[in-house]
């Protein structure tokens, strides 16, 4: 039996999704119709018991009050004498059986002569009370009513018993009326039609795929999504995150619970939130968070011609940004050498011309002037900056700034002791990017000047001011996370440089901020904690 049941379950499982749904729906219809039938039978049974019970009790009372019954209930020939009366009671009431019983339950007269002399159940009537209820009569569940015939002193002389068997469930269901059967039939027909139509609709929307195929596709999708090295974030039209793979969680620092939450409520930085909600489609953009530099690309997602949201992919470009910073440093050194080469070439040409003219005193004066100028530049930097790498950077930047017509000055209260190599590298990255930005925005101003202030007590503070147009207050936070497109026609500006400044500063547990310079321009200030500044004596 169990084998056949297992085979039936396997056979059902091999049916199509629409077929299984149709079968389940039909089963539901059958169960509902069965429940309606059970309720209808129960109601008909209760109605039969109440109505027919009262009728049986009235028939028994009427038979018990008949004079001939009261006079001859104990007659030896009571069966023959009272037969007309019990038959009449059966005929008038529609009962199945009418009997006259002795107080002990012995049948003295009955509409069924075969029951004479038998004993039957005597209920509450033996106590002198009339009653009706359920009882087994001749092995059949019947509705039984009994009324006692009492003496003047209250003794029970005889009992009149009238009974009728309960009808079958089909008779009770049929007795509920043709309308009920009609409604049940219509309900079954409509249920089957609706189930068939719904199964067809499900099959159409699932594109004919079955349950196992849908489950396989879902598992395959999840496996692919979470194994992709790039981060993937899907956002619907309401700004709610619907897909977030493992890489995106790591890059954005989000938990699994972020799925189903709004983008602007999970703690993302404002630049990332703005891009996910309103970024430009099909455009690579670099955004710097406090810990990473991310390259993002956003595209709209559609289904059946309807816009359902966006999908954003992201890559970790932190190492690439660091390499870009190193390349920028090398380029700065190269530019410095180029500028110095150009300057030295001009100076050599001048000296050569003076020698050819025999102006040896002028040559000596010219060389002395160049030596003093170079010494002044070196002294202006090394007098305040003792770390050789940082000092070399500032000397090179001074030469480059001069070539662009910008004066690079070191604040008189600057002081920097030698740094650990690792910290010196980060300081060069921060200072180099800040100086480059300051020089770029100062070109063309009335008195183009960049002032650098470096102080290592307490902690390490780097301040770079420029004479450019300044930074509006509403951009002072987003400027450090501004996206830089990979397309060359719009690349440039402050871009990744300031993003690197913030990232390096955050890695040291410090801060960076922008303020206004008195007289116009901007001041970028970097603060690093004292515990992170490792200096040598």
VMD Tcl script that draws the C-alpha trace (Angstrom):
set ca {
  {0.00 0.00 0.00}
  {2.81 2.37 0.93}
  {4.58 1.56 -2.36}
  {1.52 2.49 -4.39}
  {1.12 5.70 -2.39}
  {4.77 6.63 -3.01}
  {4.36 5.91 -6.70}
  {1.25 8.11 -6.79}
  {3.17 10.95 -5.11}
  {6.03 10.65 -7.64}
  {3.56 10.58 -10.52}
  {1.87 13.72 -9.20}
  {5.24 15.42 -8.78}
  {6.04 14.81 -12.45}
  {2.98 16.75 -13.54}
  {3.42 20.26 -14.90}
  {3.13 23.24 -12.56}
  {-0.18 24.24 -14.18}
  {-1.43 20.65 -13.90}
  {-0.47 20.43 -10.24}
  {-2.12 23.75 -9.52}
  {-5.27 22.61 -11.32}
  {-5.30 19.39 -9.30}
  {-4.84 21.28 -6.04}
  {-7.57 23.75 -6.93}
  {-9.95 20.93 -7.82}
  {-9.09 19.29 -4.52}
  {-9.91 22.53 -2.74}
  {-13.24 22.72 -4.60}
  {-14.04 19.13 -3.61}
  {-13.13 19.82 0.02}
  {-15.28 22.96 0.06}
  {-18.20 21.15 -1.51}
  {-17.76 18.31 0.99}
  {-17.73 20.78 3.86}
  {-20.87 22.44 2.52}
  {-22.52 19.01 2.21}
  {-21.54 18.08 5.78}
  {-22.89 21.34 7.12}
  {-26.07 20.90 5.10}
  {-26.53 17.32 6.38}
  {-25.89 18.48 9.97}
  {-28.43 21.27 9.62}
  {-30.98 18.91 8.06}
  {-30.38 16.37 10.85}
  {-30.93 18.99 13.54}
  {-34.01 20.24 11.74}
  {-35.35 16.67 11.43}
  {-34.72 16.03 15.12}
  {-36.44 19.21 16.26}
  {-39.44 19.07 13.91}
  {-40.05 15.31 13.83}
  {-39.22 14.93 17.51}
  {-41.96 17.36 18.43}
  {-44.30 15.53 16.04}
  {-43.47 12.13 17.55}
  {-43.99 13.49 21.05}
  {-47.37 14.99 20.08}
  {-48.43 11.67 18.51}
  {-47.41 9.76 21.64}
  {-49.31 12.21 23.87}
  {-52.37 11.95 21.67}
  {-52.21 8.14 21.72}
  {-51.68 8.10 25.49}
  {-54.77 10.27 26.03}
  {-57.03 8.03 23.92}
  {-59.70 6.45 26.26}
  {-59.50 2.98 24.78}
  {-55.73 2.96 25.33}
  {-56.11 4.03 28.95}
  {-58.83 1.42 29.52}
  {-57.25 -1.60 27.83}
  {-53.47 -1.15 28.07}
  {-53.36 -4.05 30.59}
  {-55.90 -6.26 28.82}
  {-54.59 -9.75 27.95}
  {-55.83 -9.08 24.43}
  {-54.34 -5.55 24.30}
  {-52.40 -6.36 21.17}
  {-55.59 -7.03 19.20}
  {-57.71 -4.43 20.96}
  {-55.24 -1.57 20.52}
  {-53.91 -2.50 17.08}
  {-56.27 -0.07 15.28}
  {-55.13 2.76 17.54}
  {-51.42 2.25 17.04}
  {-51.89 1.80 13.30}
  {-53.88 5.01 13.16}
  {-51.11 6.83 15.04}
  {-48.52 5.60 12.56}
  {-50.67 6.59 9.62}
  {-51.42 10.07 10.93}
  {-47.90 10.95 12.12}
  {-45.84 9.24 9.45}
  {-43.93 7.46 12.19}
  {-42.25 4.11 11.57}
  {-43.37 2.45 14.78}
  {-45.99 3.02 17.54}
  {-46.11 0.80 20.62}
  {-47.71 0.41 24.05}
  {-45.15 -0.69 26.64}
  {-45.43 -1.90 30.17}
  {-43.53 -0.06 32.89}
  {-40.83 -2.68 32.52}
  {-40.44 -2.03 28.77}
  {-42.31 -5.14 27.60}
  {-44.14 -4.51 24.30}
  {-47.90 -5.09 24.81}
  {-49.18 -3.62 21.54}
  {-47.24 -2.57 18.42}
  {-47.79 -1.51 14.85}
  {-45.19 -4.22 14.09}
  {-46.72 -7.50 15.44}
  {-43.32 -9.21 15.34}
  {-42.15 -7.04 18.23}
  {-44.87 -8.20 20.67}
  {-43.38 -9.55 23.87}
  {-39.97 -7.95 23.29}
  {-38.40 -5.53 25.66}
  {-37.37 -2.10 24.55}
  {-35.60 0.86 26.09}
  {-37.52 2.94 28.57}
  {-36.06 6.36 29.12}
  {-37.21 9.19 31.33}
  {-40.82 8.03 30.87}
  {-40.39 5.48 33.69}
  {-40.02 8.43 36.06}
  {-43.34 9.89 34.86}
  {-41.96 12.42 32.36}
  {-42.52 12.61 28.62}
  {-39.35 12.88 26.48}
  {-37.93 12.42 23.03}
  {-34.39 11.73 21.82}
  {-32.10 9.36 19.96}
  {-32.26 5.62 20.57}
  {-31.53 2.28 18.95}
  {-34.85 0.72 17.88}
  {-34.52 -2.68 16.22}
  {-30.82 -2.01 15.67}
  {-31.52 1.20 13.76}
  {-30.70 4.73 15.00}
  {-34.12 6.31 15.44}
  {-35.83 9.34 16.87}
  {-37.88 8.07 19.84}
  {-40.68 9.81 21.80}
  {-42.23 8.29 24.93}
  {-45.19 9.49 27.03}
  {-46.24 7.71 30.30}
  {-49.83 6.76 31.20}
  {-50.14 7.70 34.84}
  {-52.46 6.55 37.60}
  {-54.21 9.05 39.82}
  {-51.49 8.56 42.43}
  {-48.74 9.25 39.86}
  {-47.69 5.68 39.24}
  {-46.61 4.76 35.71}
  {-49.19 2.29 34.38}
  {-47.93 2.07 30.80}
  {-45.79 3.91 28.28}
  {-46.68 5.00 24.76}
  {-43.62 4.87 22.44}
  {-43.49 6.35 18.93}
  {-40.31 6.18 16.83}
  {-39.02 6.98 13.37}
  {-35.59 6.04 11.89}
  {-33.20 8.83 10.89}
  {-33.08 9.27 7.11}
  {-29.87 8.55 5.16}
  {-27.37 11.36 4.48}
  {-28.41 11.43 0.85}
  {-32.09 11.80 1.88}
  {-31.07 14.59 4.27}
  {-29.02 16.30 1.55}
  {-31.84 15.94 -0.93}
  {-34.27 17.21 1.65}
  {-32.27 20.40 1.90}
  {-33.84 21.37 -1.35}
  {-33.14 21.38 -5.01}
  {-31.67 24.87 -4.78}
  {-28.86 23.68 -2.55}
  {-27.99 20.90 -4.99}
  {-28.14 23.40 -7.82}
  {-25.84 25.81 -6.01}
  {-23.41 23.02 -5.17}
  {-23.35 21.94 -8.78}
  {-22.83 25.48 -10.05}
  {-20.11 26.07 -7.45}
  {-18.30 22.91 -8.52}
  {-18.52 23.83 -12.20}
  {-17.37 27.43 -11.66}
  {-14.57 26.28 -9.37}
  {-13.26 23.84 -11.96}
  {-13.44 26.43 -14.76}
  {-11.72 29.08 -12.62}
  {-9.03 26.59 -11.60}
  {-8.38 25.66 -15.23}
  {-8.15 29.33 -16.30}
  {-5.84 30.15 -13.39}
  {-3.60 27.19 -14.20}
  {-3.33 28.43 -17.79}
  {-2.43 31.91 -16.57}
  {0.26 30.54 -14.26}
  {1.72 28.50 -17.09}
  {1.81 31.57 -19.32}
  {3.49 33.77 -16.67}
  {6.06 31.09 -15.78}
  {6.82 30.74 -19.51}
  {6.08 27.06 -19.37}
  {8.78 26.39 -16.77}
  {8.13 23.75 -14.17}
  {8.82 23.93 -10.44}
  {12.17 22.13 -10.60}
  {13.29 24.35 -13.49}
  {12.27 27.54 -11.66}
  {14.08 26.38 -8.50}
  {17.14 25.49 -10.57}
  {17.17 28.91 -12.23}
  {16.83 30.65 -8.86}
  {19.69 28.62 -7.36}
  {21.83 29.22 -10.44}
  {21.12 32.95 -10.31}
  {22.03 33.17 -6.63}
  {25.24 31.20 -7.16}
  {26.30 33.40 -10.09}
  {25.32 36.63 -8.36}
  {27.28 35.94 -5.20}
  {30.33 34.54 -7.00}
  {30.84 37.66 -9.13}
  {33.91 39.54 -8.01}
  {32.35 42.90 -8.84}
  {29.72 44.27 -6.49}
  {26.12 44.27 -7.76}
  {23.36 46.42 -6.23}
  {19.80 46.49 -7.61}
  {17.44 49.27 -6.53}
  {13.74 49.41 -7.45}
  {11.76 52.50 -8.41}
  {10.99 53.24 -4.74}
  {14.68 53.40 -3.80}
  {14.62 50.03 -2.02}
  {17.56 47.63 -2.31}
  {16.35 44.40 -3.93}
  {19.65 42.65 -4.73}
  {22.98 42.91 -2.91}
  {25.69 40.37 -3.61}
  {28.60 39.44 -1.33}
  {31.13 41.72 -3.04}
  {28.82 44.73 -2.78}
  {28.27 44.03 0.92}
  {32.02 44.01 1.49}
  {32.73 47.11 -0.59}
  {29.90 49.16 0.94}
  {30.13 47.69 4.43}
  {26.49 46.58 4.47}
  {24.89 43.56 6.22}
  {22.53 41.01 4.63}
  {19.62 42.79 6.30}
  {20.13 45.79 3.99}
  {18.11 44.01 1.30}
  {14.56 45.36 1.52}
  {15.68 48.67 3.06}
  {15.81 52.08 1.40}
  {19.20 53.14 0.03}
  {19.23 56.30 2.13}
  {18.53 54.43 5.40}
  {21.39 51.90 5.55}
  {24.24 54.25 6.40}
  {25.83 54.75 2.97}
  {27.76 57.92 2.24}
  {25.78 60.65 0.54}
  {27.80 60.49 -2.71}
  {27.05 56.77 -3.09}
  {23.37 57.27 -2.22}
  {23.03 60.06 -4.77}
  {24.62 57.92 -7.47}
  {22.48 54.85 -6.73}
  {19.28 56.92 -6.79}
  {19.97 59.49 -9.50}
  {23.28 58.76 -11.18}
  {23.74 59.01 -14.90}
  {23.25 55.72 -16.74}
  {26.00 53.95 -18.71}
  {28.76 56.15 -17.36}
  {31.75 54.93 -15.33}
  {32.15 57.07 -12.23}
  {34.77 56.88 -9.48}
  {33.55 57.71 -5.97}
  {35.75 57.73 -2.90}
  {34.33 56.59 0.42}
  {36.24 56.99 3.65}
  {37.91 53.60 3.22}
  {37.82 52.79 -0.51}
  {37.82 54.22 -4.00}
  {34.98 52.64 -6.00}
  {34.40 52.60 -9.76}
  {30.63 52.43 -10.36}
  {28.42 51.97 -13.41}
  {24.65 52.31 -13.31}
  {22.05 51.04 -15.79}
  {18.27 51.00 -15.91}
  {16.49 47.63 -15.67}
  {13.27 46.88 -17.54}
  {10.84 43.98 -17.66}
  {8.12 43.59 -20.31}
  {8.81 47.16 -21.40}
  {8.35 48.56 -17.88}
  {11.07 50.33 -15.90}
  {11.59 48.30 -12.70}
  {14.65 50.05 -11.25}
  {18.41 50.17 -11.73}
  {21.39 47.83 -11.45}
  {24.75 49.24 -10.35}
  {28.04 47.38 -10.62}
  {31.11 48.45 -8.68}
  {34.80 47.59 -8.52}
  {37.37 48.30 -5.84}
  {39.81 50.80 -7.37}
  {41.65 51.63 -4.16}
  {44.91 50.01 -5.27}
  {44.55 51.58 -8.71}
  {44.04 54.98 -7.09}
  {47.15 54.46 -4.97}
  {49.12 53.57 -8.09}
  {47.69 56.65 -9.76}
  {48.90 58.73 -6.83}
  {52.38 57.23 -7.16}
  {52.32 57.88 -10.89}
  {51.25 61.43 -10.20}
  {54.23 61.83 -7.84}
  {56.60 60.48 -10.45}
  {55.03 62.75 -13.06}
  {55.50 65.67 -10.70}
  {59.16 64.77 -10.30}
  {59.49 64.43 -14.05}
  {57.85 67.79 -14.60}
  {60.19 69.28 -12.01}
  {63.22 67.86 -13.79}
  {61.86 69.12 -17.11}
  {61.31 72.57 -15.68}
  {64.77 72.61 -14.12}
  {66.30 71.31 -17.34}
  {64.60 74.12 -19.25}
  {65.72 76.65 -16.65}
  {69.31 75.35 -16.57}
  {69.42 75.35 -20.37}
  {68.45 79.00 -20.47}
  {70.98 79.83 -17.77}
  {73.74 77.94 -19.59}
  {72.92 79.78 -22.81}
  {73.16 83.05 -20.95}
  {76.51 82.12 -19.39}
  {77.80 80.92 -22.77}
  {76.85 84.23 -24.39}
  {78.53 86.27 -21.66}
  {81.71 84.19 -21.99}
  {81.76 84.73 -25.74}
  {81.40 88.48 -25.11}
  {84.25 88.33 -22.60}
  {82.03 89.63 -19.79}
  {83.66 87.50 -17.11}
  {82.61 89.75 -14.26}
  {79.02 89.53 -15.45}
  {79.33 85.72 -15.60}
  {80.58 85.64 -12.03}
  {77.77 87.93 -10.86}
  {75.15 85.91 -12.74}
  {76.35 82.59 -11.25}
  {76.41 84.11 -7.76}
  {72.82 85.31 -8.23}
  {71.66 81.85 -9.36}
  {73.45 80.18 -6.47}
  {71.91 82.54 -3.94}
  {68.42 82.09 -5.44}
  {68.69 78.28 -5.33}
  {70.09 78.41 -1.82}
  {67.26 80.72 -0.76}
  {64.66 78.27 -2.06}
  {66.35 75.33 -0.38}
  {66.82 77.26 2.85}
  {63.18 78.46 2.86}
  {62.08 74.83 2.87}
  {64.73 73.01 4.91}
  {64.68 75.68 7.62}
  {61.20 74.43 8.57}
  {61.04 70.92 7.09}
  {63.59 68.41 8.37}
  {62.18 65.33 6.66}
  {64.20 65.00 3.42}
  {61.41 63.42 1.33}
  {58.84 66.08 2.24}
  {61.43 68.85 1.82}
  {62.36 67.54 -1.64}
  {58.69 67.48 -2.61}
  {58.15 71.09 -1.55}
  {61.32 72.28 -3.35}
  {60.15 70.57 -6.55}
  {56.64 71.99 -6.18}
  {58.10 75.47 -5.66}
  {59.86 75.23 -9.01}
  {56.75 73.89 -10.77}
  {54.52 76.54 -9.24}
  {56.94 79.26 -10.35}
  {56.79 77.93 -13.90}
  {52.97 78.35 -13.74}
  {53.35 81.88 -12.36}
  {52.30 80.89 -8.82}
  {54.35 81.70 -5.71}
  {54.67 78.75 -3.30}
  {55.48 79.90 0.24}
  {56.19 78.03 3.48}
  {54.51 79.51 6.58}
  {56.99 80.86 9.12}
  {55.51 78.80 11.97}
  {55.92 75.51 10.05}
  {57.94 72.72 11.65}
  {58.32 69.07 10.69}
  {60.79 66.59 12.15}
  {61.98 63.52 10.21}
  {59.15 60.97 9.74}
  {59.00 57.22 9.50}
  {59.26 56.10 5.85}
  {55.68 54.80 5.71}
  {54.21 57.96 7.20}
  {56.45 60.14 5.02}
  {55.02 58.43 1.92}
  {51.44 59.17 3.03}
  {52.31 62.78 3.90}
  {53.84 63.22 0.43}
  {50.61 61.85 -1.13}
  {48.43 64.22 0.91}
  {50.65 67.29 0.57}
  {51.40 66.72 -3.11}
  {47.72 66.48 -4.07}
  {46.74 69.50 -1.97}
  {49.54 71.63 -3.46}
  {48.73 70.55 -7.03}
  {45.08 71.46 -6.56}
  {45.97 74.76 -4.94}
  {48.35 75.70 -7.79}
  {45.78 74.74 -10.43}
  {43.03 76.96 -8.97}
  {45.38 79.87 -8.19}
  {46.59 80.30 -11.76}
  {45.07 83.46 -13.18}
  {44.20 85.07 -9.85}
  {45.33 88.63 -9.00}
  {48.27 87.57 -6.80}
  {48.59 83.82 -7.32}
  {49.98 82.46 -4.08}
  {49.92 79.06 -2.35}
  {50.89 78.92 1.30}
  {51.87 75.64 2.96}
  {51.92 75.19 6.71}
  {53.12 71.93 8.29}
  {53.25 71.50 12.06}
  {53.93 68.30 13.99}
  {53.09 69.44 17.54}
  {50.72 68.17 18.71}
  {50.03 65.47 16.15}
  {50.50 66.47 12.53}
  {48.67 69.31 10.86}
  {48.98 70.11 7.15}
  {47.38 73.28 5.85}
  {47.39 74.47 2.23}
  {45.76 77.77 1.24}
  {45.23 79.16 -2.24}
  {44.03 82.37 -3.90}
  {41.54 80.63 -6.16}
  {37.74 81.05 -6.24}
  {37.18 79.03 -3.04}
  {34.81 76.11 -2.38}
  {31.06 76.78 -1.84}
  {29.83 75.60 1.55}
  {27.35 73.10 0.06}
  {30.18 71.31 -1.80}
  {32.68 71.06 1.03}
  {31.74 67.50 1.94}
  {31.01 66.05 -1.49}
  {34.18 67.51 -3.04}
  {36.21 64.73 -1.38}
  {34.02 62.05 -2.95}
  {33.43 63.64 -6.33}
  {33.21 61.13 -9.13}
  {35.74 61.12 -11.92}
  {34.53 59.58 -15.16}
  {36.77 57.27 -17.11}
  {35.97 59.21 -20.28}
  {38.84 61.58 -21.07}
  {36.76 64.49 -22.28}
  {35.40 65.16 -18.80}
  {38.29 63.93 -16.70}
  {40.35 66.26 -14.56}
  {39.53 68.88 -12.00}
  {40.01 68.11 -8.35}
  {38.74 64.58 -8.87}
  {40.62 61.67 -7.42}
  {43.34 63.78 -5.78}
  {41.13 65.09 -2.99}
  {39.49 61.66 -2.69}
  {42.94 60.16 -2.04}
  {43.62 62.87 0.53}
  {40.52 61.92 2.50}
  {41.14 58.18 2.15}
  {44.75 58.39 3.37}
  {43.71 60.69 6.20}
  {40.91 58.32 7.26}
  {43.34 55.37 7.27}
  {45.40 57.26 9.85}
  {42.31 58.11 11.89}
  {42.52 61.78 11.02}
  {40.24 64.35 9.39}
  {40.27 66.82 6.51}
  {38.17 69.94 6.13}
  {37.81 73.01 3.92}
  {37.39 76.60 5.05}
  {37.53 80.07 3.54}
  {40.83 81.95 3.24}
  {40.73 85.59 4.39}
  {40.75 87.73 1.29}
  {39.45 84.95 -0.97}
  {40.37 81.41 -1.74}
  {40.22 78.14 0.20}
  {42.17 76.51 3.00}
  {42.47 72.71 3.14}
  {43.45 71.43 6.58}
  {44.46 67.84 7.43}
  {44.70 66.70 11.04}
  {46.41 63.41 11.99}
  {46.30 62.13 15.61}
  {49.47 62.40 17.67}
  {49.52 58.62 18.24}
  {49.75 58.03 14.49}
  {52.70 60.36 13.97}
  {55.92 58.43 14.40}
  {58.86 60.86 14.34}
  {62.56 60.32 14.70}
  {64.69 62.70 16.71}
}
mol new
graphics top color blue
foreach p $ca { graphics top sphere $p radius 0.5 }
foreach p [lrange $ca 0 end-1] q [lrange $ca 1 end] { graphics top cylinder $p $q radius 0.2 }
display resetview
